[in-house]
Amino acid sequence: MDTNTKVGLIKDFAEEIVTEEELRKIFETNNKTIAYDGFEPSGISPIHFGLLRATNLKNMMKAGVRFKLYLADYFAFINNKLGGDLENIRVAGEYFVEVWKACGIDTGKVEIVWAKDIMDGLDYWDKTLKIGREITLERNLRAVTIMGRKEGEKLSMGQLFYPSMQITDIFHMDVDICQLGMDQRRANILAREIADKLKWKKPVAVHHHIIMGLRGMQKKENKEETMIASKMSKSDPSSAIYMHDTYEELKKKINGAYCPEKIEEGNPLMEYCKHIIFKNTNAMKVERPKKFGSDISFGEYEELRKAYLGGVLHPADLKIAVINELEKLIKPVREYFEKNKKANKLYETVKRFNITR
């Protein structure tokens, strides 16, 4: 596979690449490119974790990238996820692995890495301290948004270590590409700056889009706060679609979702079409009664977008189509967990946990 094709696979889902020139150079000179994405195990999987991340990962693997899926158990611990109960956090991590399997990820072809396994040594903490010396307190406090916290929010001492630890992971795992969401941008940019200062290998940052929750855009003081406030959160059932939702639950949620007529910006259902559905299908069929124009099919997102903005496609019809398409993607996951005893036991256990922000 040539470099242009590999870069194209990344650009297919990336909202930002820092920088594309460096990414090209990696593909041209490194036949063992390593990337990672990290997660705090902290509850039931929503679609952005199960569907969006799985699609991104498949593209990376097609490009020949060796991928590390990082289960950040100690990060969830210091961030008080699942009440800071490490045992429960690790059960949630095992559940996450089963979600990836259910979404078609061959976990034999990726490396599952736990924070607990790479933090057990002086070398890791030596890097952390060296990194911490290069970050001012003010810059560190601005970076706390990477753990879903607001600037100025009351934090524990443990949470103040979070940015330096996340940056340490990048260098300790020796990754070439950080493939995370736009909400993690501050950590990745800091890592690139620190690489220059300490003469370490500079990682390329590939940031994917953060999809909105069902309530749509929640406008705040700036773009970053708006993104964080608007994103689908597994700890907020009113804004999230989960990988285990039944067809009836899916219908109820989508029918109640924010979906303004002829408007794309801030419309979560249009986002799901663009970033999830059309990444997993060659055509999206909208079933309509004859009196409303009969059935219509779209081969790409831009066709759907023009029809919706032009009033050819009504929100009610879009909702029906999104329900049906998401059901096609979620149903195999539900069936996997129904048939797999180990996976089902993990899911039932995690369902009983008290989800904390």
C-alpha positions, 0 to 999 in steps of 0.5 A: 500500500502506498503512502497516499493510500495510507494517509487517505485512510487516516484522513477519512476519519481524522478531524485534525492531523498534526502534522500531515507532512510528519505522518507521511514521513512516518509511513515512508520511513517506518514499517513498524508504525505504532499508534495508541488510543486510551480509555478510562474504564468507567461504565457501559459503552456508548456508540462513540466508544463501540462504533466510532472508535472501532471504525477508526481502528479498522482504518488504522490497521488497514494502513498497516499501523500496529495498534495499542489499546490502552486501558487507563485503570489508574487514570480512572482511579485518580479521576474518581470513575466508578467511585475510584474502586480499582477492582470495579474499574478493572472489571469495566476494562475487561468488559471494554475488551469484549465490546471491541471484540463484539464490534469486529476488532480482532484483539489478537492483532492489537496489543491490549495495554493496562496502565497498571502494567506499564506504571510498575517501574522507576523508568515510567516515573522518571519520565513523568517527573522529567515531563512535569518539570517542563509544564507550568502549573498554569498550563497543567491546569488548562490541560485538565479538560483532557479528563473531562474537567473544567478549568477552575474546577476543584481538583485533587492532587492526584488529578493534577498528575493526570496530564503528565502521566498521560504524556508519559504514556506516549513516550513510555509506549514508544508510539509514533501516532497518538490517535485520540479524540479532539478532547485530548488535543491539549495533552498531545500538543504538550507531548509534541512540545516536550519532545522538542525540549527533551529531544525525544521522538515527537509523536504525530497527533491524529484527532477524531471528531467528538460526536454530540449527545442526543440533546445536541450542541450545548453552547458555552463560552468557547469552542472547547467548552462547547465540545466537552459539554455537548459530547455524548457521555456514558455517564449521562443516559439522557444523552447517550445511545449505548451499545446494548440498547434494544430496538425499542430503546433506540426508537425512544431515544432517537425520536426524542433527540434534538433534530432541527429541520433543515439544520446541520450544525448542532444536529446530533443525528446528522453527526451520527450519519456522517461519522458513524453510519456512512463509515459502515454502509454504502447506502442509507435507505429512508423509508417513506410513505408514497404521499411523502415522496416514497422511499429514497436512498443516499450513497454518501453523506453529502447527498443526504446533507443536501436533501436535508438542508433543502427540505427534501428530507424531513426530520421525522424521516431522518429519525426513522432512517437513523434508528434502522441503520444504528439498529443494524450496527448495534444488533450484532453486539447485543447478540454477541453479549447474549451468546458469550457467557463471559462477556454477558457476565461482565456486562451484567456486573458493570451494569450494577456499578454506580457510575460516577463522573 
